[in-house]
Amino acid sequence: MTTFVDRVELHVVAGNGGHGCASVHREKFKPLGGPDGGDGGRGGDVVLVVDPDVTTLLEYHHRPHRKATNGKPGGGGNRTGAHGQDLVLPVPDGTVVLDGRGEVLADLVGRGTTFVAGQGGRGGLGNAALASPRRKAPGFALLGEPGEGRDIVLELKTVADIALVGYPSAGKSSLISVLSAAKPKIADYPFTTLVPNLGVVTAGSTVYTVADVPGLIPGASQGKGLGLEFLRHVERCSVLVHVLDCATLEPDRDPLTDLDVIEAELAEYGGLDDRPRLVVLNKTDIPEGQDLADIVRPDLEARGLRVFDVSAVSRKGLRDLSYALGGLVAEARAAKPVEEATRVVIRPRAVNDSGFTVTEEDGLYRVRGEKPERWVRQTDFTNDEAVGYLADRLNRLGVEDELRRVGAREGDGVAIGSDEDAVIFDWEPSLSGGAEMLGRRGEDHRLETVRPAEERRREREARRGDGAQREFEEFNPFD
């Protein structure tokens, strides 16, 4: 059964915002106390967080669909709906987040690093928040926004200082097992290592990590063997160590040929030319292995490479190798630029930026912009008053003036939103006023100023008098 996964496709959906509430306060002796509908709660976010205790993406391989909770709707009495709970997904250190097109969205390195993969929807405003001097008692509320949904790809790139690369069965697992406390699987057949192994090594005052990358073969960068799956794990390493087998039994292999093949695959993969190299001639405890090491060492040194004869069995040369690797790691760390404090860059909106665009596409005028699209999503189109409120907002934003400017005429089709969920309607310029279209929209005649009691009493008596007179005239018994 698979126990290590370093690449998964994850489908995340943030929580929807709760709908606002349309309510009018009522109590004894105060039947029309005004609007008191509360706002809806915010939907929960989907958040990726680096957790050092997590070393694989296996959990998301088995459960690739994740959804945060929705916000609760608002209630009467100005009660705001509860916010949705954020969904926190722990990921290993070194996880890269990509979108469906392969573009990097985030590179998560370091304990506690976070990335919001899905933004929760805003809660809709209740009618209490929508009340104004012109609209004293709105009979509608705004809908909650849907949560953001997207497909992302998680790729794990091991965070290590040293990468051990080489042919299968070159002795990389044995080497990391004696340099550190790691206990990888070791056997005398190819592709024993199926997952990258990490080990922590202490050399004097320097502590560094070593990654044992599964064996590479010719064509690894094109997908042969396991190389393509795990070459990404050497990208973050500061130093590359070639582990060459000096006791191989294959007649067509020797250390120099192995080195050339692996270097060709690394060059084909790309991005690793600037990493310092070091060569380890392994299995020199065997007499034939030591003889071969003595033969190839001058050629390797002529290429400018540092060469170490080692044996994972007899522990020969391990101390010198460990300190040499520690020195290279210390140099690489010192060469890194000092991280400056995070600078906040403020980019004010241009004075001529209206916040939306209107373009003509195949006879259809399409309105795009954060505000118009968000307002459309929050509108209940079954409520005429809510539709009129949307028309007012769009008019104040300048959408109708822009439609006129680009040549739209009465009856032309107008779409607001993306292609998938756009709202399309026939443009009627008479909607420019919005409020004029629906009369005194948003006003509750029951909340008008109460007339004096004496005036209301005279009206009631007049109505009763008129009725009594008509009844007397119709049923006068003296006629």
Order of alpha helices (4+ residues) and beta strands (2+ residues): beta-beta-alpha-beta-beta-beta-beta-beta-alpha-beta-beta-alpha-beta-beta-alpha-beta-alpha-beta-alpha-beta-alpha-beta-beta-alpha-alpha-alpha-beta-beta-alpha
